[in-house]
Amino acid sequence: MTSRHNDPFSSHRLVPQLSSTGDGSGSGKSPLLPTALPPQWNRRRLLVAAVATASVPLLWRPARASDPSGQPALSVNPQYPTEDPSVVREVVGVAHRDLDRLTELVDPHPELANAAWDWGFGDWETALGAASHVGRADIARYLIEKGARPDIFTAAMLGQLDVVKGFLTMSPGIQDRRGPHGIPLLAHARAGGDAAESVLDYLQSLSRSPESERPELSDEELTLYHGNYRFGNSEDEEFQVAPSAMGGIAIQRSGQTARRLTFLGEHSFHPAGAPSVRVRFIVTGDRCSRLEVDSPPLVLSADRTN
């Protein structure tokens, strides 16, 4: 025997090879274990080797093609061991609405219960944050069971009054913080329905500093900003500014998610969930010719093309 038999994690086969017919006798039977093992292979060593072999499909995904040697080609996402961004995005997306699909994604890999996605300009949202602001208590409880980390927004939606009060004791004024997409804590309590009624009443009873009134623009005034704005030579290096499904206007880069813009005055806006970012439109006369995005450390200028 060569030294490779002493190493159950050798790049060679981990167990003695059997013929393609099963047990090597041509009978077509496939015993679970070979009837004879080399002296070095005791039962413990064979068990370790079998576990190591069985783990391979968890680390590698078979590709559709095969390499010239006839062996199946193996591939991983280019960011591995960082999670596949497309999977992370789907987890956060379906956490708003689809428990069945979320279960399919998270059950095999519970760490995904803590998935977080930046929808644009730093508007970060976790899977649990998604379930919390839409009032999906069933999804929130599932994610917590799988290891997600609840916060005050989750507690408010679930109607956990003592937990909410504990957060305010620890961090006075936290009730004025906003969750994903700039959604306030009070809205999370409303999303919880009857189960969160006590939390809603409590939050409404707190003395809160009134928010400064923000100016509003009519739909007709907002049409001034509608258009395409290019900041590079590639097809996807362009913003489109158009009406938002939730009212007002939204900015969207090709292939990404539209972000609603909140008007601040003087042709200046901030994207949803990113109050420190500024999107400024340069207007001359009755026409907008350019927009600038100030998202430190990036300052980006895009010229209107239509």
KAFENMO-V372570 format. One record per run of one state. SS is the DSSP state (H for helix, E for strand, C for the rest). FROM is the first residue (numbers start at 1). LEN is the number of residues. If there is no record, write none. Layout:
BEGIN
ss=SS from=FROM len=LEN
ss=SS from=FROM len=LEN
END
This chain:
BEGIN
ss=C from=1 len=2
ss=H from=3 len=4
ss=C from=7 len=36
ss=H from=43 len=17
ss=C from=60 len=1
ss=E from=61 len=6
ss=C from=67 len=5
ss=E from=72 len=4
ss=C from=76 len=9
ss=H from=85 len=10
ss=C from=95 len=4
ss=H from=99 len=8
ss=C from=107 len=3
ss=H from=110 len=5
ss=C from=115 len=1
ss=E from=116 len=3
ss=C from=119 len=5
ss=E from=124 len=3
ss=H from=127 len=7
ss=C from=134 len=3
ss=H from=137 len=9
ss=C from=146 len=6
ss=H from=152 len=7
ss=C from=159 len=2
ss=H from=161 len=10
ss=C from=171 len=3
ss=H from=174 len=3
ss=C from=177 len=1
ss=E from=178 len=1
ss=C from=179 len=1
ss=H from=180 len=3
ss=C from=183 len=1
ss=E from=184 len=1
ss=H from=185 len=7
ss=C from=192 len=1
ss=H from=193 len=13
ss=C from=206 len=13
ss=H from=219 len=7
ss=C from=226 len=1
ss=E from=227 len=4
ss=C from=231 len=7
ss=E from=238 len=6
ss=C from=244 len=5
ss=E from=249 len=5
ss=C from=254 len=5
ss=E from=259 len=7
ss=C from=266 len=2
ss=E from=268 len=4
ss=C from=272 len=6
ss=E from=278 len=7
ss=C from=285 len=2
ss=E from=287 len=9
ss=C from=296 len=2
ss=E from=298 len=7
ss=C from=305 len=2
END
